[in-house]
């Protein structure tokens, strides 16, 4: 393993649980994606572009909890500002979302 970091570096990554409250097709994305609006409770709403269209429909995502990195610098993707990174596992051409095993309060920090 070549990318070894120390624990202090890991602690700089803010991972939080949020609930998807809106999912729209991202028509200007080069790779099929959704524009998500995620509610992180007291932290507020954040937007994310997510390339998860092969396994998830927009309707399936509504009300689902996701895990995201919320302290990356916002990134302009076409005409959309992505403010957080939803975490997933690359499985061939698909991305499988990382999720909690049980429902937790939105805005819960992942430790």
N, C-alpha and C positions, 0 to 999 in steps of 0.2 A: 504494500500500500504506500503510495508516494505522497498523497495529499494529507499528511498528518497535521492536525491542528491541536492547539492546547484547549483546555476546558474554558479558559477565559474568552477565547475566540468564539466558541460555541454559544456562550452566554450572551453574546452580542446579538444573536438572531432571535427576534421576537416572533414566536409561534403562538397563534391564537385560534380558537374555535369560533367560527361565525356561521350564521344561517343565511342561505341564499334566499333573497327576497325578490329578485328579478333576474330573468335570463332571456337574452335576446340574441338573434343571429347577428354575427359580426360580419356583415357583407363585404367590408373592405379588407378583411384579413386575407393574406396570401394563402395560408393554410386554414381550412375550416375551423372556426372557433365560435365561442359564445362570449358575449359581453355580460358579465355577472355583476350584480349589486349584492354585496354581502353585509349583513348586519352583525357588527362585533360588540353589541351591547353598549356599554358606557364609552367605548372607543369611537363608536359611530359607524356610519356606512362607508364602505370602500368599494371601488370598482376593480374588476380584474378581467383580463382577457384569458380565456382558458380553451385550449385545444383538446376538448373532451367530447367532441360531437359523435364519435363512433360508438360509444357505449352509453351515452346519456342523452335523453331528450330534454328540451327546455322544461317541459312539464315535470319530468322526473326530478329535476334539480330543485324546484321550488320547495322551500321548507326544509331542505336537507342541510345537515351540518357538514362543514368542510374545515380543513386545517390549512392555515395560510401563514406565510411570512408577511408581517405587516410593516417592517421597518426598512424595506428596500426603498431606494430613491424611486419616485414615480417614473414610469416609462411611457413615452408617447408611442403608440402603435397605430399607424395610419391616422384616423381622425379621433382616436380614443386614448384617454390617459388611464393606464393601468396602475393602480395604487398598491396592490398587494399581489403576492404570488401564491396561488392555490397549489397545494402539494399533491403529487400523484406519482404513480409508478409506471414507467414505460414498459409496456407488454406487447412487443411486436409493434404494430402500427397504432395500437390503442394506448390510452392513458387511463389507468385505474386510480380514482381518487383515494387519497388517504382520509380515513374517517375515524371517528370515535367508535368504540365498541358499544357504547351506551349513550343515550342522549345526555348532554350536559348543558349548563347554562351558557347562552351565547356570550361571547366576550371572556370565556375562560382561557387563561394562559396555559399553554402546554409547557410542562416543566421537564 
